[in-house]
Amino acid sequence: MLKKERFRRFIEYFTEHYPEPKTELNFANPFELLTAVILSAQCTDKRINQITPALFARFAEPESLASASVDEVFTYIRSVSYPNNKAKHLVGMAKAIMERFGGELPTTLNDLQSLPGVGRKTAHVILSVIYNEPTMAVDTHVFRVSHRLGLAPLTATTPLSVEKSLMAHIPKVYVPKAHHWLILHGRYICLARSPKCSICPLLDFCKYPEPDR
């Protein structure tokens, strides 16, 4: 099957069955989403949603978080992965927003990436979800599913190369949605170790476990 056809099938299926996908992280404003995405690195959204209500109640805006101690923030996030580093990143992120951006969330990729704890993937999530920009955040789910469905070539061995492959073939209007489609498909069906191939609606053009198909 040609790559063009693979992308067509992928987009057609999800636009019909999941026309309005959304992040599973709970948030009430851009600052809360940024905080949640930083916390979600190598951790499940379910776990993040369990700890953020208390965190957001205590630190409702960048100003309060910027004035907090790392030790205090740690007490709210101790159950997530790498809590020490994430506590430092959250305080540093809030201080940077207050000192360099007047307390407002940055709106460009470079400015977002200048914040502690914010890499390309996190910045793209913010740009996509908050500002509806056509950016593709490549996490482990997107990386895995893109290869298995033949949307990214085997030579695309880095998140950036997968991002470029997807962006080259997905119409801009679908890019923000496609990010969620790939994540959710990887989270619930195309699992890393035991993919649920028997219920996968895309199995007929999936390359797993035959990469040359």
C-alpha positions as CSV (number, residue, x, y, z in Angstrom):
1,M,0.0,0.0,0.0
2,L,1.3,3.4,-0.9
3,K,2.0,5.9,1.9
4,K,-0.5,8.3,0.5
5,E,-3.2,5.6,0.8
6,R,-2.1,4.8,4.4
7,F,-2.5,8.4,5.4
8,R,-5.9,8.6,3.7
9,R,-7.2,5.5,5.4
10,F,-5.8,6.7,8.8
11,I,-7.5,10.1,8.5
12,E,-10.8,8.8,7.1
13,Y,-11.2,6.3,10.0
14,F,-10.5,8.7,12.8
15,T,-12.5,11.7,11.3
16,E,-15.5,9.4,11.2
17,H,-15.2,7.6,14.5
18,Y,-13.3,10.2,16.7
19,P,-14.0,13.6,15.0
20,E,-13.1,15.7,18.1
21,P,-10.3,14.0,20.1
22,K,-9.0,15.8,23.2
23,T,-6.2,15.4,25.7
24,E,-7.0,13.3,28.7
25,L,-5.2,15.6,31.0
26,N,-7.5,17.7,33.2
27,F,-6.9,21.4,33.2
28,A,-8.8,24.7,33.4
29,N,-6.4,27.1,31.8
30,P,-3.1,27.2,29.7
31,F,-0.9,27.4,32.8
32,E,-2.5,24.3,34.3
33,L,-2.1,22.4,31.0
34,L,1.6,23.3,30.8
35,T,2.1,22.1,34.4
36,A,0.3,18.9,33.7
37,V,2.2,18.1,30.6
38,I,5.5,18.7,32.3
39,L,4.4,16.3,35.0
40,S,3.2,13.7,32.5
41,A,6.6,12.9,31.1
42,Q,7.1,9.1,31.6
43,C,4.0,9.0,33.7
44,T,0.3,8.2,33.0
45,D,-2.3,10.9,32.5
46,K,-4.4,9.0,35.0
47,R,-1.8,9.5,37.7
48,I,-1.3,13.2,36.8
49,N,-5.1,13.8,37.0
50,Q,-5.0,12.3,40.5
51,I,-2.5,14.7,41.9
52,T,-3.1,17.9,40.1
53,P,-6.4,19.0,41.8
54,A,-4.5,19.6,45.1
55,L,-1.5,21.1,43.2
56,F,-3.7,23.5,41.3
57,A,-5.6,24.5,44.4
58,R,-2.4,25.5,46.0
59,F,-0.7,27.0,43.0
60,A,-3.4,28.5,40.8
61,E,-1.2,30.8,38.8
62,P,2.5,31.2,37.9
63,E,3.0,33.8,40.6
64,S,2.3,31.5,43.5
65,L,4.3,28.6,42.0
66,A,7.2,30.9,41.3
67,S,7.4,31.9,45.0
68,A,7.1,28.3,46.3
69,S,10.0,26.2,47.4
70,V,11.0,23.1,45.5
71,D,10.5,21.1,48.7
72,E,6.9,22.2,49.0
73,V,6.1,21.4,45.4
74,F,7.6,18.0,45.8
75,T,5.1,17.2,48.6
76,Y,2.3,17.5,46.0
77,I,3.9,15.5,43.2
78,R,5.9,12.9,45.1
79,S,3.9,10.0,43.5
80,V,4.8,10.9,39.9
81,S,7.9,9.8,38.1
82,Y,11.1,11.8,38.8
83,P,9.4,14.1,41.3
84,N,12.6,15.9,42.4
85,N,13.5,17.0,38.9
86,K,9.9,17.9,38.1
87,A,9.5,20.0,41.2
88,K,12.6,22.0,40.2
89,H,11.3,22.3,36.6
90,L,7.9,23.6,37.8
91,V,9.3,26.2,40.0
92,G,11.8,27.3,37.4
93,M,9.1,27.4,34.7
94,A,6.9,29.6,36.8
95,K,9.8,31.9,37.7
96,A,10.7,32.3,34.0
97,I,7.1,33.1,33.1
98,M,6.9,35.8,35.7
99,E,10.4,37.3,35.0
100,R,10.5,37.1,31.2
101,F,6.9,36.9,30.0
102,G,5.0,39.1,32.5
103,G,3.1,36.2,34.0
104,E,1.6,35.1,30.7
105,L,2.2,31.8,28.9
106,P,4.5,32.2,25.9
107,T,2.9,31.7,22.5
108,T,5.9,30.6,20.3
109,L,7.9,27.4,20.1
110,N,11.2,29.0,20.9
111,D,9.8,30.9,23.9
112,L,8.1,27.8,25.3
113,Q,11.2,25.7,24.9
114,S,13.2,28.3,26.8
115,L,11.2,27.4,29.9
116,P,12.7,24.8,32.4
117,G,11.2,21.4,31.8
118,V,9.7,22.3,28.4
119,G,11.1,20.4,25.4
120,R,9.9,20.3,21.9
121,K,7.1,17.7,22.6
122,T,5.7,19.7,25.5
123,A,5.8,22.9,23.6
124,H,4.0,21.4,20.7
125,V,1.3,20.1,23.0
126,I,0.7,23.6,24.3
127,L,0.7,25.1,20.8
128,S,-1.7,22.5,19.5
129,V,-4.2,22.2,22.4
130,I,-4.2,25.9,23.5
131,Y,-3.6,27.7,20.3
132,N,-4.8,25.1,17.8
133,E,-1.6,25.4,15.8
134,P,-0.7,22.6,13.4
135,T,2.1,21.1,15.5
136,M,2.9,17.4,16.0
137,A,4.0,16.4,19.5
138,V,5.8,13.0,19.1
139,D,5.8,11.0,22.3
140,T,6.4,7.2,22.6
141,H,2.8,6.4,21.5
142,V,3.0,8.6,18.4
143,F,6.5,7.2,17.6
144,R,5.4,3.6,17.9
145,V,2.0,3.8,16.1
146,S,3.4,5.9,13.3
147,H,6.0,3.2,12.5
148,R,3.6,0.3,12.9
149,L,1.0,1.9,10.5
150,G,3.7,2.7,8.0
151,L,3.1,6.5,8.4
152,A,6.7,7.0,9.3
153,P,9.6,5.1,7.5
154,L,11.9,2.7,9.4
155,T,14.7,5.3,8.7
156,A,12.8,7.8,10.9
157,T,14.6,6.9,14.1
158,T,14.2,10.1,16.1
159,P,11.1,11.9,17.3
160,L,12.0,14.9,15.0
161,S,12.3,12.7,11.9
162,V,8.9,11.1,12.7
163,E,7.4,14.5,13.3
164,K,8.7,15.7,9.8
165,S,7.3,12.6,8.1
166,L,3.9,13.1,9.6
167,M,3.8,16.8,8.9
168,A,4.7,16.2,5.3
169,H,1.6,14.0,4.7
170,I,-1.1,15.1,7.1
171,P,-3.1,18.2,6.0
172,K,-2.6,21.1,8.5
173,V,-6.3,21.1,9.4
174,Y,-6.0,17.6,10.8
175,V,-2.6,17.9,12.5
176,P,-3.8,18.9,16.0
177,K,-6.4,16.1,15.9
178,A,-3.9,13.5,14.5
179,H,-1.6,14.0,17.4
180,H,-4.4,12.8,19.7
181,W,-5.6,10.1,17.4
182,L,-2.1,8.5,17.4
183,I,-1.7,8.9,21.2
184,L,-5.1,7.4,22.0
185,H,-4.7,4.5,19.6
186,G,-1.3,3.7,21.1
187,R,-2.6,4.0,24.6
188,Y,-5.6,1.8,24.3
189,I,-5.1,-0.5,21.3
190,C,-1.6,-0.4,19.8
191,L,0.1,-1.2,23.1
192,A,3.9,-1.5,23.1
193,R,4.2,-5.1,24.4
194,S,0.8,-6.7,23.8
195,P,-1.0,-4.8,21.0
196,K,-4.7,-5.6,20.8
197,C,-4.5,-6.5,17.1
198,S,-7.7,-8.6,17.3
199,I,-9.8,-5.4,17.8
200,C,-7.7,-3.0,15.8
201,P,-9.7,-1.3,13.0
202,L,-6.5,-0.5,11.1
203,L,-5.1,-4.0,11.1
204,D,-5.5,-4.5,7.4
205,F,-2.8,-2.0,6.6
206,C,-0.7,-2.2,9.7
207,K,2.9,-3.3,9.3
208,Y,3.3,-4.9,12.7
209,P,5.0,-7.3,13.1
210,E,5.9,-7.4,9.4
211,P,7.7,-4.1,8.7
212,D,8.0,-4.7,4.9
213,R,4.2,-5.2,4.4
